[in-house]
């Protein structure tokens, strides 16, 4: 006789595939609910299953479910209405800067559209910061940028170390701009996708060499005090680097401006 997987009772979704019971149940349940909402197991516009069903699904107490739903509400994923239950909100209401929401959305988006939007946002902010840096960068900053560019030429056969210097190059420019808000947004977005295969894409010697040519152009325009040229060089660099990494999935035309 062939063994079969036990099925849940009617109307009760399958429980999470936890290999062991998490130490922080609220965090684990919240993460699982975020993924289910993004995957449309619980579609936008529908009601989240009632507390008793969720308690049974996750084998947790009402307190854990209530705490998790409160976090979901803070992330913009649900709306709690007294006497009317908890409704899943449209995607337009979700906090896309939230780590769990962004990660789950990226995981479900085979078209890479969400990463295209992330790159467009990063490109907009970093182009502006490069423009300001061309006006404000001091000799110490310029020396640091030149040092990083020269070092990256030596690291084209070591992509992992190259990428560390790549991030340092961009961060040096962002700090030189003095725009802490823009830098904070870019760093937050980057930190959430830096280990995502779909964002990092392919890597190798030729790609590192091409990337560093872009860095050198940016460095030269900043050193020359060319604000417009620095912004354009950053715009071009970020666009070209992403087009190479992203491959042919989805619609690369989303990057056109």
N, C-alpha and C positions, 0 to 999 in steps of 0.2 A: 504494500500500500504506500502511495506517495504522500508525504506529509504536506499539509497546506498551511499557509500563514493565517493565524487567527484574524478574523474580521471584526471591526468595531460594531457596536450595536447601531441600529438604524438611527441616522441623524447625528451620530457622534463621530467627529473626524478622528483620524488616526493620531495617536500621540506622537511626540517628537522622537527622533531617532537618537536619543542620548545613550552613549555607551555606559555611562555611569551617572548617577543622580548628581546634578550640579550642587556645589556648595552654596552658591548664591541663586536661589530659585527665582527670585523676582527678575534678576538680570537675564537669566536663561529663558524664562517664559516671555519676557519682553522681546528678546532677540528673535525668538521663534515666531511670535506674533507679527513682528515687523516683516519678516520674510514671507509669511503667509499673506499679509495684506499686499505687499509688493507683487507677489506671484498671483494675486487675485484668487487665492483660495477663499478669501473673504473679500469680495469685490467692492469697489467704491459704490456708495449709495445703498449698500445693504447693511443690515444690522449685524454687529458682532455677536457670536453665539452668547446666550445668557450665562451668567456666572456658574450655575450648576453644571452646565455642559463643559465649560472651560475647566472647571475644577476636576471633572472626570477625565477630560482629555489629557491634562497635564499631571494628574494625580497630586494636586496641591490644594492648599486651603483657599477659602474665599479672600483672606487677607492678601495672599500673594497675587491673586488675580486682580484685586482692586488696585494694588500698588502698580502692577504692570499696566493696567488700563490708564492709570493716572499718567504714567510716563509716556504712553502712546499719545495721550491727549496733548502733552507738552511738545511732542514731536510733530503735532499737526495731523496725525494719522486717523484719529477718531474724534467724534464730537459726542459728549455725554449729555443727554437730555433727560431731566428728571421725569420719570414716569413713562418715558418713550424708549428707553434702552440706549445702547451705544452704537452710533452709526459710523461706518467707515467713510472717511472724507475723500473727495476727488484728489487726484495726484497734485493738482495745482496748489493744494493747501499744505502739502508735506514740506517739512524743513529739510531741504536738500543739502544743507551744510552739516546735518547730523551724520555722525559716522555710521550708525547702523542703517539709516535710510539710504544713504549714498551707496554703501557697500552692497546692500540688497538690490538696489536699482541697477547698479553696474552689472551684477551677476546675472540679472535677468534680461539685459539689453544686448542681444546679439548684433544689433545694427550699429552699436558703438555711439549712438546719438547722444547719450548722456555724457560720454567722454568727450565727444566733439564740443558739447556745450561747456564742459569744464575747461577745455583747451582755449576756446574762444574767450571765456572769462579771464583765464590766466593771461592770455595774449593782450587783452585790452588793458589790464592793470599793469602788467610788466612793461608794455610799450610806453605807457604814461610815466612809469617810474624811471625808465631809461632816459626819457626826454628830460626829466628833472635832474637826473644824475649828471647829464652832460653839462648842466649849468652849475651844479653844486659840488661835484666830486673834487676832493683835494688830492694832493700829490700822493699821500699815503694810500688812498683808495685806488688811484690809477696804478700805482706800483703793485698793489695786491692783484688787480685785474690782469695786469701783464704777466705777473708771476703764475697765476692760475692758468692762463692761456698757454704759456710756454710749457708748463708742467703737463697739461692735458695732451700736448703734442707727443710727449714721451710715454703717455699711458694708453695709447690707442689699442694696444694688445692686451689691456687689462680693463675690460669694460666696467667691472664692479667699482674699481678704484677711480676710473674715469668719471663715473656717474657721481661719486662723492664730490669730486672737484667741480663737476658741472653744477651741482646744487650750490656749492660754495660760491661759484662765480655769480650765479643769479642772485643769491642772497646778498652778496656784497653790493650789487647795484641797487637792490631794494632798500638796503640800509642807508645807502648814500642818498637816496631820494628823500628820506625822512618821513615817508608816508607809512606810519605804523599800522593803520587800518588795512590798507591795500596789501602790505606785506603779510599781515596776520591772516587775511583771507587766502592768499596764495599758498602760504605755508600750511595752513589747515587743509586745504584741498589736496596739496601734494602729499602730505603725510598720510592721507587716507587711501591714496591710490598707488603709492610708490612701490608696493609689493604686489600690485595687481598685474597679472600677465597681460591682460588685454590693453592696459595702459602702457606698460613698459615695452611690449612688442619685441621685435627682433633687435639684436645687438651684435656688433662685431667691429673689426678694424676699420672697414670702409665707412661704416656709419659714424664711428667716433671721429674719423678724420673729417668727414663732411660737416658734422656737428661743430667741430672746433673751428672750422673756417667761418662759421656763423658767429661764434664767440669772438673771434679776432676782429671781425667787421664791427661788431658792437663796441668792443674795446676801443678801436681806432676812432669811431665816431664820438664816443664819450670823451676820449682824450683830446679830440679836436674841438670840443665844445659845440659840436653840431647837434643841436637838440632834435631837429626834424630827422636828420640822418640816423641818430641813435634810436629813435622811436621806430623808424622804418626798418632798421636792421634787426631790432628785437622782434618786431611783428613777423618779418620774413623768416627769421630763425626758428621761432616757435612753431609757425605754420609748417615749414618744410620738415622739421624734425618729426612732428606728429604725423604728417602724411606718410612718411617712410615707415614709422612704427605701426601705424594702424592698418596698413595693407589695403585690401580691396573691399572689405566688409561695408555694408550700408551705403551711405551717400556722402562721399568726401566733399561734395559741393556745399554742404552745410557750413564749411569753413570760409566760403567766399564772401567777401565784403566789398 
